[in-house]
Amino acid sequence: MDIDFSVTKNGKELDKSLYTWDENSKTFSTCENGLVLDFISVNGCTFKTGGDCTFKTGFGCTFKTGYDCTFDTGDCCTFKTDDYCTFKTGEECVAVRRGIFEIIKLEKGVKIKI
């Protein structure tokens, strides 16, 4: 099973030595900041990244990120982020603000900034 995704930084493909991808658990991990992650055709992934990243995904994903990230996702996603993140999601998604442990139910198609 070969999963199609792209990860870029400053418009160039990110060197594969700077991240790990576990195909069995569908987990993407990196400490890099400023990435654009395009997993639009992939569902049920887990992302662990640095800050200032942009995500395009399918549904059922989990995110653990740094600051200032942008999310454009399908349904049933969970987010654990730092501050200054923007969300545009499908249905049944929540955001957890770690700093003050606030849980926010996100509305389908409504863009919010935390």
Phi and psi in radians as a Rosetta constraint file:
Dihedral C 1 N 2 CA 2 C 2 CIRCULARHARMONIC -1.819 0.35
Dihedral N 2 CA 2 C 2 N 3 CIRCULARHARMONIC 2.096 0.35
Dihedral C 2 N 3 CA 3 C 3 CIRCULARHARMONIC -1.678 0.35
Dihedral N 3 CA 3 C 3 N 4 CIRCULARHARMONIC 2.292 0.35
Dihedral C 3 N 4 CA 4 C 4 CIRCULARHARMONIC -1.661 0.35
Dihedral N 4 CA 4 C 4 N 5 CIRCULARHARMONIC 2.037 0.35
Dihedral C 4 N 5 CA 5 C 5 CIRCULARHARMONIC -2.638 0.35
Dihedral N 5 CA 5 C 5 N 6 CIRCULARHARMONIC 2.877 0.35
Dihedral C 5 N 6 CA 6 C 6 CIRCULARHARMONIC -2.363 0.35
Dihedral N 6 CA 6 C 6 N 7 CIRCULARHARMONIC 2.557 0.35
Dihedral C 6 N 7 CA 7 C 7 CIRCULARHARMONIC -2.313 0.35
Dihedral N 7 CA 7 C 7 N 8 CIRCULARHARMONIC 2.102 0.35
Dihedral C 7 N 8 CA 8 C 8 CIRCULARHARMONIC -2.204 0.35
Dihedral N 8 CA 8 C 8 N 9 CIRCULARHARMONIC 2.748 0.35
Dihedral C 8 N 9 CA 9 C 9 CIRCULARHARMONIC -2.448 0.35
Dihedral N 9 CA 9 C 9 N 10 CIRCULARHARMONIC 2.193 0.35
Dihedral C 9 N 10 CA 10 C 10 CIRCULARHARMONIC 0.960 0.35
Dihedral N 10 CA 10 C 10 N 11 CIRCULARHARMONIC 0.651 0.35
Dihedral C 10 N 11 CA 11 C 11 CIRCULARHARMONIC 1.385 0.35
Dihedral N 11 CA 11 C 11 N 12 CIRCULARHARMONIC 0.036 0.35
Dihedral C 11 N 12 CA 12 C 12 CIRCULARHARMONIC -2.074 0.35
Dihedral N 12 CA 12 C 12 N 13 CIRCULARHARMONIC 2.580 0.35
Dihedral C 12 N 13 CA 13 C 13 CIRCULARHARMONIC -1.021 0.35
Dihedral N 13 CA 13 C 13 N 14 CIRCULARHARMONIC 2.332 0.35
Dihedral C 13 N 14 CA 14 C 14 CIRCULARHARMONIC -1.273 0.35
Dihedral N 14 CA 14 C 14 N 15 CIRCULARHARMONIC 2.345 0.35
Dihedral C 14 N 15 CA 15 C 15 CIRCULARHARMONIC -0.999 0.35
Dihedral N 15 CA 15 C 15 N 16 CIRCULARHARMONIC 2.261 0.35
Dihedral C 15 N 16 CA 16 C 16 CIRCULARHARMONIC -1.094 0.35
Dihedral N 16 CA 16 C 16 N 17 CIRCULARHARMONIC -0.322 0.35
Dihedral C 16 N 17 CA 17 C 17 CIRCULARHARMONIC -1.293 0.35
Dihedral N 17 CA 17 C 17 N 18 CIRCULARHARMONIC -0.180 0.35
Dihedral C 17 N 18 CA 18 C 18 CIRCULARHARMONIC -1.661 0.35
Dihedral N 18 CA 18 C 18 N 19 CIRCULARHARMONIC 0.035 0.35
Dihedral C 18 N 19 CA 19 C 19 CIRCULARHARMONIC -2.619 0.35
Dihedral N 19 CA 19 C 19 N 20 CIRCULARHARMONIC 2.861 0.35
Dihedral C 19 N 20 CA 20 C 20 CIRCULARHARMONIC -2.102 0.35
Dihedral N 20 CA 20 C 20 N 21 CIRCULARHARMONIC 2.562 0.35
Dihedral C 20 N 21 CA 21 C 21 CIRCULARHARMONIC -2.298 0.35
Dihedral N 21 CA 21 C 21 N 22 CIRCULARHARMONIC 1.991 0.35
Dihedral C 21 N 22 CA 22 C 22 CIRCULARHARMONIC -1.684 0.35
Dihedral N 22 CA 22 C 22 N 23 CIRCULARHARMONIC 1.828 0.35
Dihedral C 22 N 23 CA 23 C 23 CIRCULARHARMONIC -1.149 0.35
Dihedral N 23 CA 23 C 23 N 24 CIRCULARHARMONIC -0.558 0.35
Dihedral C 23 N 24 CA 24 C 24 CIRCULARHARMONIC -1.179 0.35
Dihedral N 24 CA 24 C 24 N 25 CIRCULARHARMONIC -0.799 0.35
Dihedral C 24 N 25 CA 25 C 25 CIRCULARHARMONIC -1.646 0.35
Dihedral N 25 CA 25 C 25 N 26 CIRCULARHARMONIC -0.072 0.35
Dihedral C 25 N 26 CA 26 C 26 CIRCULARHARMONIC 0.967 0.35
Dihedral N 26 CA 26 C 26 N 27 CIRCULARHARMONIC 0.845 0.35
Dihedral C 26 N 27 CA 27 C 27 CIRCULARHARMONIC -1.971 0.35
Dihedral N 27 CA 27 C 27 N 28 CIRCULARHARMONIC 2.174 0.35
Dihedral C 27 N 28 CA 28 C 28 CIRCULARHARMONIC -1.867 0.35
Dihedral N 28 CA 28 C 28 N 29 CIRCULARHARMONIC 2.221 0.35
Dihedral C 28 N 29 CA 29 C 29 CIRCULARHARMONIC -2.318 0.35
Dihedral N 29 CA 29 C 29 N 30 CIRCULARHARMONIC 2.396 0.35
Dihedral C 29 N 30 CA 30 C 30 CIRCULARHARMONIC -2.829 0.35
Dihedral N 30 CA 30 C 30 N 31 CIRCULARHARMONIC 2.774 0.35
Dihedral C 30 N 31 CA 31 C 31 CIRCULARHARMONIC -1.766 0.35
Dihedral N 31 CA 31 C 31 N 32 CIRCULARHARMONIC 0.005 0.35
Dihedral C 31 N 32 CA 32 C 32 CIRCULARHARMONIC -1.204 0.35
Dihedral N 32 CA 32 C 32 N 33 CIRCULARHARMONIC 2.548 0.35
Dihedral C 32 N 33 CA 33 C 33 CIRCULARHARMONIC -1.819 0.35
Dihedral N 33 CA 33 C 33 N 34 CIRCULARHARMONIC 2.859 0.35
Dihedral C 33 N 34 CA 34 C 34 CIRCULARHARMONIC 1.205 0.35
Dihedral N 34 CA 34 C 34 N 35 CIRCULARHARMONIC 0.600 0.35
Dihedral C 34 N 35 CA 35 C 35 CIRCULARHARMONIC -1.685 0.35
Dihedral N 35 CA 35 C 35 N 36 CIRCULARHARMONIC 2.731 0.35
Dihedral C 35 N 36 CA 36 C 36 CIRCULARHARMONIC -2.038 0.35
Dihedral N 36 CA 36 C 36 N 37 CIRCULARHARMONIC 2.041 0.35
Dihedral C 36 N 37 CA 37 C 37 CIRCULARHARMONIC -1.937 0.35
Dihedral N 37 CA 37 C 37 N 38 CIRCULARHARMONIC 2.060 0.35
Dihedral C 37 N 38 CA 38 C 38 CIRCULARHARMONIC -1.948 0.35
Dihedral N 38 CA 38 C 38 N 39 CIRCULARHARMONIC 1.717 0.35
Dihedral C 38 N 39 CA 39 C 39 CIRCULARHARMONIC -2.066 0.35
Dihedral N 39 CA 39 C 39 N 40 CIRCULARHARMONIC 0.564 0.35
Dihedral C 39 N 40 CA 40 C 40 CIRCULARHARMONIC -1.011 0.35
Dihedral N 40 CA 40 C 40 N 41 CIRCULARHARMONIC -0.499 0.35
Dihedral C 40 N 41 CA 41 C 41 CIRCULARHARMONIC -1.713 0.35
Dihedral N 41 CA 41 C 41 N 42 CIRCULARHARMONIC 0.182 0.35
Dihedral C 41 N 42 CA 42 C 42 CIRCULARHARMONIC -2.008 0.35
Dihedral N 42 CA 42 C 42 N 43 CIRCULARHARMONIC 2.268 0.35
Dihedral C 42 N 43 CA 43 C 43 CIRCULARHARMONIC -1.916 0.35
Dihedral N 43 CA 43 C 43 N 44 CIRCULARHARMONIC 2.708 0.35
Dihedral C 43 N 44 CA 44 C 44 CIRCULARHARMONIC 1.227 0.35
Dihedral N 44 CA 44 C 44 N 45 CIRCULARHARMONIC 0.586 0.35
Dihedral C 44 N 45 CA 45 C 45 CIRCULARHARMONIC -1.616 0.35
Dihedral N 45 CA 45 C 45 N 46 CIRCULARHARMONIC 2.806 0.35
Dihedral C 45 N 46 CA 46 C 46 CIRCULARHARMONIC -2.098 0.35
Dihedral N 46 CA 46 C 46 N 47 CIRCULARHARMONIC 2.320 0.35
Dihedral C 46 N 47 CA 47 C 47 CIRCULARHARMONIC -2.084 0.35
Dihedral N 47 CA 47 C 47 N 48 CIRCULARHARMONIC 2.331 0.35
Dihedral C 47 N 48 CA 48 C 48 CIRCULARHARMONIC -2.251 0.35
Dihedral N 48 CA 48 C 48 N 49 CIRCULARHARMONIC 1.925 0.35
Dihedral C 48 N 49 CA 49 C 49 CIRCULARHARMONIC -2.394 0.35
Dihedral N 49 CA 49 C 49 N 50 CIRCULARHARMONIC 3.012 0.35
Dihedral C 49 N 50 CA 50 C 50 CIRCULARHARMONIC -1.328 0.35
Dihedral N 50 CA 50 C 50 N 51 CIRCULARHARMONIC -2.794 0.35
Dihedral C 50 N 51 CA 51 C 51 CIRCULARHARMONIC -1.654 0.35
Dihedral N 51 CA 51 C 51 N 52 CIRCULARHARMONIC 3.104 0.35
Dihedral C 51 N 52 CA 52 C 52 CIRCULARHARMONIC 0.982 0.35
Dihedral N 52 CA 52 C 52 N 53 CIRCULARHARMONIC 0.735 0.35
Dihedral C 52 N 53 CA 53 C 53 CIRCULARHARMONIC -1.896 0.35
Dihedral N 53 CA 53 C 53 N 54 CIRCULARHARMONIC 2.704 0.35
Dihedral C 53 N 54 CA 54 C 54 CIRCULARHARMONIC -2.087 0.35
Dihedral N 54 CA 54 C 54 N 55 CIRCULARHARMONIC 2.280 0.35
Dihedral C 54 N 55 CA 55 C 55 CIRCULARHARMONIC -2.059 0.35
Dihedral N 55 CA 55 C 55 N 56 CIRCULARHARMONIC 2.374 0.35
Dihedral C 55 N 56 CA 56 C 56 CIRCULARHARMONIC -2.199 0.35
Dihedral N 56 CA 56 C 56 N 57 CIRCULARHARMONIC 2.039 0.35
Dihedral C 56 N 57 CA 57 C 57 CIRCULARHARMONIC -2.405 0.35
Dihedral N 57 CA 57 C 57 N 58 CIRCULARHARMONIC 2.999 0.35
Dihedral C 57 N 58 CA 58 C 58 CIRCULARHARMONIC -1.431 0.35
Dihedral N 58 CA 58 C 58 N 59 CIRCULARHARMONIC -2.652 0.35
Dihedral C 58 N 59 CA 59 C 59 CIRCULARHARMONIC -1.707 0.35
Dihedral N 59 CA 59 C 59 N 60 CIRCULARHARMONIC 2.918 0.35
Dihedral C 59 N 60 CA 60 C 60 CIRCULARHARMONIC 1.198 0.35
Dihedral N 60 CA 60 C 60 N 61 CIRCULARHARMONIC 0.645 0.35
Dihedral C 60 N 61 CA 61 C 61 CIRCULARHARMONIC -1.819 0.35
Dihedral N 61 CA 61 C 61 N 62 CIRCULARHARMONIC 2.731 0.35
Dihedral C 61 N 62 CA 62 C 62 CIRCULARHARMONIC -2.164 0.35
Dihedral N 62 CA 62 C 62 N 63 CIRCULARHARMONIC 2.371 0.35
Dihedral C 62 N 63 CA 63 C 63 CIRCULARHARMONIC -2.165 0.35
Dihedral N 63 CA 63 C 63 N 64 CIRCULARHARMONIC 2.308 0.35
Dihedral C 63 N 64 CA 64 C 64 CIRCULARHARMONIC -2.204 0.35
Dihedral N 64 CA 64 C 64 N 65 CIRCULARHARMONIC 1.846 0.35
Dihedral C 64 N 65 CA 65 C 65 CIRCULARHARMONIC -2.273 0.35
Dihedral N 65 CA 65 C 65 N 66 CIRCULARHARMONIC 2.994 0.35
Dihedral C 65 N 66 CA 66 C 66 CIRCULARHARMONIC -1.445 0.35
Dihedral N 66 CA 66 C 66 N 67 CIRCULARHARMONIC -2.640 0.35
Dihedral C 66 N 67 CA 67 C 67 CIRCULARHARMONIC -1.432 0.35
Dihedral N 67 CA 67 C 67 N 68 CIRCULARHARMONIC 2.868 0.35
Dihedral C 67 N 68 CA 68 C 68 CIRCULARHARMONIC 0.930 0.35
Dihedral N 68 CA 68 C 68 N 69 CIRCULARHARMONIC 0.849 0.35
Dihedral C 68 N 69 CA 69 C 69 CIRCULARHARMONIC -1.814 0.35
Dihedral N 69 CA 69 C 69 N 70 CIRCULARHARMONIC 2.724 0.35
Dihedral C 69 N 70 CA 70 C 70 CIRCULARHARMONIC -2.122 0.35
Dihedral N 70 CA 70 C 70 N 71 CIRCULARHARMONIC 2.335 0.35
Dihedral C 70 N 71 CA 71 C 71 CIRCULARHARMONIC -2.150 0.35
Dihedral N 71 CA 71 C 71 N 72 CIRCULARHARMONIC 2.284 0.35
Dihedral C 71 N 72 CA 72 C 72 CIRCULARHARMONIC -2.283 0.35
Dihedral N 72 CA 72 C 72 N 73 CIRCULARHARMONIC 1.745 0.35
Dihedral C 72 N 73 CA 73 C 73 CIRCULARHARMONIC -2.226 0.35
Dihedral N 73 CA 73 C 73 N 74 CIRCULARHARMONIC 2.995 0.35
Dihedral C 73 N 74 CA 74 C 74 CIRCULARHARMONIC -1.457 0.35
Dihedral N 74 CA 74 C 74 N 75 CIRCULARHARMONIC -2.697 0.35
Dihedral C 74 N 75 CA 75 C 75 CIRCULARHARMONIC -1.469 0.35
Dihedral N 75 CA 75 C 75 N 76 CIRCULARHARMONIC 2.890 0.35
Dihedral C 75 N 76 CA 76 C 76 CIRCULARHARMONIC 1.006 0.35
Dihedral N 76 CA 76 C 76 N 77 CIRCULARHARMONIC 0.866 0.35
Dihedral C 76 N 77 CA 77 C 77 CIRCULARHARMONIC -1.907 0.35
Dihedral N 77 CA 77 C 77 N 78 CIRCULARHARMONIC 2.675 0.35
Dihedral C 77 N 78 CA 78 C 78 CIRCULARHARMONIC -2.155 0.35
Dihedral N 78 CA 78 C 78 N 79 CIRCULARHARMONIC 2.382 0.35
Dihedral C 78 N 79 CA 79 C 79 CIRCULARHARMONIC -2.189 0.35
Dihedral N 79 CA 79 C 79 N 80 CIRCULARHARMONIC 2.285 0.35
Dihedral C 79 N 80 CA 80 C 80 CIRCULARHARMONIC -2.170 0.35
Dihedral N 80 CA 80 C 80 N 81 CIRCULARHARMONIC 1.857 0.35
Dihedral C 80 N 81 CA 81 C 81 CIRCULARHARMONIC -2.335 0.35
Dihedral N 81 CA 81 C 81 N 82 CIRCULARHARMONIC 2.924 0.35
Dihedral C 81 N 82 CA 82 C 82 CIRCULARHARMONIC -1.502 0.35
Dihedral N 82 CA 82 C 82 N 83 CIRCULARHARMONIC -2.903 0.35
Dihedral C 82 N 83 CA 83 C 83 CIRCULARHARMONIC -1.289 0.35
Dihedral N 83 CA 83 C 83 N 84 CIRCULARHARMONIC 2.933 0.35
Dihedral C 83 N 84 CA 84 C 84 CIRCULARHARMONIC 1.120 0.35
Dihedral N 84 CA 84 C 84 N 85 CIRCULARHARMONIC 0.689 0.35
Dihedral C 84 N 85 CA 85 C 85 CIRCULARHARMONIC -1.812 0.35
Dihedral N 85 CA 85 C 85 N 86 CIRCULARHARMONIC 2.586 0.35
Dihedral C 85 N 86 CA 86 C 86 CIRCULARHARMONIC -2.053 0.35
Dihedral N 86 CA 86 C 86 N 87 CIRCULARHARMONIC 2.373 0.35
Dihedral C 86 N 87 CA 87 C 87 CIRCULARHARMONIC -2.205 0.35
Dihedral N 87 CA 87 C 87 N 88 CIRCULARHARMONIC 2.319 0.35
Dihedral C 87 N 88 CA 88 C 88 CIRCULARHARMONIC -2.311 0.35
Dihedral N 88 CA 88 C 88 N 89 CIRCULARHARMONIC 1.937 0.35
Dihedral C 88 N 89 CA 89 C 89 CIRCULARHARMONIC -2.246 0.35
Dihedral N 89 CA 89 C 89 N 90 CIRCULARHARMONIC 3.004 0.35
Dihedral C 89 N 90 CA 90 C 90 CIRCULARHARMONIC -1.466 0.35
Dihedral N 90 CA 90 C 90 N 91 CIRCULARHARMONIC -2.659 0.35
Dihedral C 90 N 91 CA 91 C 91 CIRCULARHARMONIC -1.502 0.35
Dihedral N 91 CA 91 C 91 N 92 CIRCULARHARMONIC 2.790 0.35
Dihedral C 91 N 92 CA 92 C 92 CIRCULARHARMONIC 0.991 0.35
Dihedral N 92 CA 92 C 92 N 93 CIRCULARHARMONIC 0.813 0.35
Dihedral C 92 N 93 CA 93 C 93 CIRCULARHARMONIC -2.012 0.35
Dihedral N 93 CA 93 C 93 N 94 CIRCULARHARMONIC 2.608 0.35
Dihedral C 93 N 94 CA 94 C 94 CIRCULARHARMONIC -2.351 0.35
Dihedral N 94 CA 94 C 94 N 95 CIRCULARHARMONIC 2.687 0.35
Dihedral C 94 N 95 CA 95 C 95 CIRCULARHARMONIC -2.086 0.35
Dihedral N 95 CA 95 C 95 N 96 CIRCULARHARMONIC 2.402 0.35
Dihedral C 95 N 96 CA 96 C 96 CIRCULARHARMONIC -2.013 0.35
Dihedral N 96 CA 96 C 96 N 97 CIRCULARHARMONIC 2.046 0.35
Dihedral C 96 N 97 CA 97 C 97 CIRCULARHARMONIC -1.489 0.35
Dihedral N 97 CA 97 C 97 N 98 CIRCULARHARMONIC 1.968 0.35
Dihedral C 97 N 98 CA 98 C 98 CIRCULARHARMONIC -1.152 0.35
Dihedral N 98 CA 98 C 98 N 99 CIRCULARHARMONIC -0.690 0.35
Dihedral C 98 N 99 CA 99 C 99 CIRCULARHARMONIC -1.034 0.35
Dihedral N 99 CA 99 C 99 N 100 CIRCULARHARMONIC -0.666 0.35
Dihedral C 99 N 100 CA 100 C 100 CIRCULARHARMONIC -2.144 0.35
Dihedral N 100 CA 100 C 100 N 101 CIRCULARHARMONIC 0.177 0.35
Dihedral C 100 N 101 CA 101 C 101 CIRCULARHARMONIC 0.761 0.35
Dihedral N 101 CA 101 C 101 N 102 CIRCULARHARMONIC 1.066 0.35
Dihedral C 101 N 102 CA 102 C 102 CIRCULARHARMONIC -1.839 0.35
Dihedral N 102 CA 102 C 102 N 103 CIRCULARHARMONIC 2.328 0.35
Dihedral C 102 N 103 CA 103 C 103 CIRCULARHARMONIC -1.847 0.35
Dihedral N 103 CA 103 C 103 N 104 CIRCULARHARMONIC 2.181 0.35
Dihedral C 103 N 104 CA 104 C 104 CIRCULARHARMONIC -2.080 0.35
Dihedral N 104 CA 104 C 104 N 105 CIRCULARHARMONIC 2.122 0.35
Dihedral C 104 N 105 CA 105 C 105 CIRCULARHARMONIC -1.408 0.35
Dihedral N 105 CA 105 C 105 N 106 CIRCULARHARMONIC 2.140 0.35
Dihedral C 105 N 106 CA 106 C 106 CIRCULARHARMONIC -1.584 0.35
Dihedral N 106 CA 106 C 106 N 107 CIRCULARHARMONIC 2.473 0.35
Dihedral C 106 N 107 CA 107 C 107 CIRCULARHARMONIC -1.705 0.35
Dihedral N 107 CA 107 C 107 N 108 CIRCULARHARMONIC 2.451 0.35
Dihedral C 107 N 108 CA 108 C 108 CIRCULARHARMONIC -0.979 0.35
Dihedral N 108 CA 108 C 108 N 109 CIRCULARHARMONIC 2.210 0.35
Dihedral C 108 N 109 CA 109 C 109 CIRCULARHARMONIC 1.322 0.35
Dihedral N 109 CA 109 C 109 N 110 CIRCULARHARMONIC -0.019 0.35
Dihedral C 109 N 110 CA 110 C 110 CIRCULARHARMONIC -1.712 0.35
Dihedral N 110 CA 110 C 110 N 111 CIRCULARHARMONIC 2.132 0.35
Dihedral C 110 N 111 CA 111 C 111 CIRCULARHARMONIC -1.518 0.35
Dihedral N 111 CA 111 C 111 N 112 CIRCULARHARMONIC 2.240 0.35
Dihedral C 111 N 112 CA 112 C 112 CIRCULARHARMONIC -2.206 0.35
Dihedral N 112 CA 112 C 112 N 113 CIRCULARHARMONIC 2.772 0.35
Dihedral C 112 N 113 CA 113 C 113 CIRCULARHARMONIC -2.211 0.35
Dihedral N 113 CA 113 C 113 N 114 CIRCULARHARMONIC 2.260 0.35
